[in-house]
Amino acid sequence: MIFWLTRLNADEKLTAWGLGLIIGGAVGNLIDRIAYGKVVDFLQWHWESYYWPSFNVADSAITVGVVLMLID
């Protein structure tokens, strides 16, 4: 993916953002796995008694990156 990112034209901005988010998310998960043996960057929000589902920042970046590439 890094090789693909370096070969993009200047007008392929959505693809570049998508690849950047995918690479960044993958590296974030890899760092967590090496340092802690598991992924630890989960977020949990709530309002009164309602809890939004927990999510992982790195996996969210990968998902947004894929969506941007699909849009492009």
Legacy VTK file of the C-alpha trace (Angstrom):
# vtk DataFile Version 3.0
C-alpha trace
ASCII
DATASET POLYDATA
POINTS 72 float
0.000 0.000 0.000
2.870 2.378 0.690
4.216 1.677 -2.802
0.733 2.362 -4.236
0.508 5.609 -2.232
3.823 6.843 -3.643
2.628 6.188 -7.213
-0.613 8.193 -7.029
-1.224 11.256 -9.177
-1.821 14.617 -7.503
-5.547 14.509 -8.360
-6.155 11.199 -6.540
-6.683 12.842 -3.157
-9.452 10.556 -1.846
-7.400 7.484 -2.629
-4.365 9.044 -0.933
-6.382 9.879 2.195
-7.899 6.403 2.170
-4.555 4.671 1.889
-3.071 6.929 4.558
-5.860 6.080 6.989
-5.576 2.360 6.260
-1.800 2.371 6.721
-2.043 4.506 9.865
-4.700 2.268 11.402
-2.704 -0.859 10.637
0.461 0.626 12.137
-1.477 1.748 15.227
-2.837 -1.748 15.793
0.615 -3.258 15.195
2.222 -0.947 17.763
-0.434 -1.859 20.339
0.030 -5.578 19.697
3.815 -5.360 19.993
3.815 -3.108 23.060
0.868 -4.556 24.995
-0.003 -7.869 23.358
-3.486 -6.550 22.552
-5.189 -3.510 21.078
-5.932 -0.982 23.819
-7.214 2.176 22.089
-10.916 1.530 22.640
-13.289 4.393 23.387
-16.524 4.156 25.349
-19.091 6.968 25.518
-22.339 7.098 27.394
-25.210 9.429 28.106
-27.185 8.720 31.251
-27.893 4.974 31.070
-27.299 4.605 27.302
-23.857 3.366 26.283
-22.631 3.791 22.720
-20.842 0.637 21.520
-17.099 0.651 22.226
-14.889 1.168 19.214
-11.238 1.070 18.304
-9.669 4.243 16.855
-7.303 2.373 14.532
-10.064 0.128 13.165
-12.257 3.195 12.653
-9.462 4.815 10.612
-9.165 1.682 8.469
-12.927 1.634 7.901
-13.057 5.323 6.919
-10.072 4.781 4.619
-11.806 1.925 2.814
-14.989 3.996 2.447
-13.014 6.899 0.945
-11.371 4.548 -1.538
-14.749 3.066 -2.494
-16.169 6.559 -3.036
-13.221 7.438 -5.268
LINES 1 73
72 0 1 2 3 4 5 6 7 8 9 10 11 12 13 14 15 16 17 18 19 20 21 22 23 24 25 26 27 28 29 30 31 32 33 34 35 36 37 38 39 40 41 42 43 44 45 46 47 48 49 50 51 52 53 54 55 56 57 58 59 60 61 62 63 64 65 66 67 68 69 70 71
